[in-house]
């Protein structure tokens, strides 16, 4: 663990990318469900 750098910008960006991917996947799922309901 690096004490000199408690705030790492790269780690923050990495976390944001992971969160965004997760959110995008959930939004994708919701849109797919809605599209399936509309076509049925």
N, C-alpha and C positions, 0 to 999 in steps of 0.2 A: 504493500500500500504506500503510495507516494504522498507524504504529508505536505510537501512543498506546493503541490498543486491540488488543493481541495476541490476547486471548481474547474472541471475539464470541459472545454467547449465541444471537443470531439465526442465525448461521452453523451453530452446533452443532445447533440445532433443525432447520434446513433439511437438514443431513446426516442426522440421525436419521430425518426423514420419508422421505428418498430411500432410505435403507437399509431402513426398514420396508416401503416400497412394494415394493422388490426382493424382500425376504424373503417378503412376502405373496404375491407373484406366483409364487414358487417353491413355496410351500406349496400354493397353489391348483392348480398344475400337478401336483404329487404326488397331491393328493386326486382330481383328475380322472382320473389314470392308474389309481389304486386303484379308483375307482368303475367305470371301464371294464372292469377285470379282473373285478370282482365280477359285473357284468351279463353278461359274456360266458359 
